[in-house]
Amino acid sequence: MAANETLITKDQPNKLKVKRSFNAPLSKVWPAWTQAELLDPWWAPRPWKAITKSLDFSNGGLWLYSMNGPQGEVTWCRVDFHDIVDNKTFSTAPSFCDENGNKIAGSPEMHWTCNFSEADGKTHVDIDITFDSETDLEKIVAMGFKEGFTMGLGNLDELLAAQ
């Protein structure tokens, strides 16, 4: 797979796989996934913006952020972190929530495992996203996940190139 190409596939009825390579070393890519000042500029697909309220990137920690749309739309999300191995992998449980981090009942449940590796100056990111049900997966896909996340990863390319 070439750098700058995003591959998102449905691996099982309740699982998506995301593969992406970046023309940057791991020493630049890892912080872009784990530090608020680097996450915010790329995480949301334009013209949306991500704004971090708090981020504790540690086992058991939490990222609370809002996605802000061009018409004043605001959607809150929380990401609970687990199983962090620096510069290699981390797992998350993202969910929709209110501005205080309280989960919204009935929102799709997701479980991400993000794996990072470096070869020949490129960083490869492989993400497995498991949903509690195929219905939850279909809800996220219908919300534009594939297009939006692909756009966000393109924003990350720009951020990495500017560093």
Protein Blocks (a to p, Z undefined) as FASTA:
>chain_A
ZZhiacdddfbfkbccddddddddfklmmmmmmgfklmmmmmpccfbdcddfbdcddehi
acddddddfkopacddddddehiaehkbccdddddddfkopacehiacdddddddddeeh
iacdddddddfbfklmmmmmmnommmmmmmmmmmmmmmmmmZZ
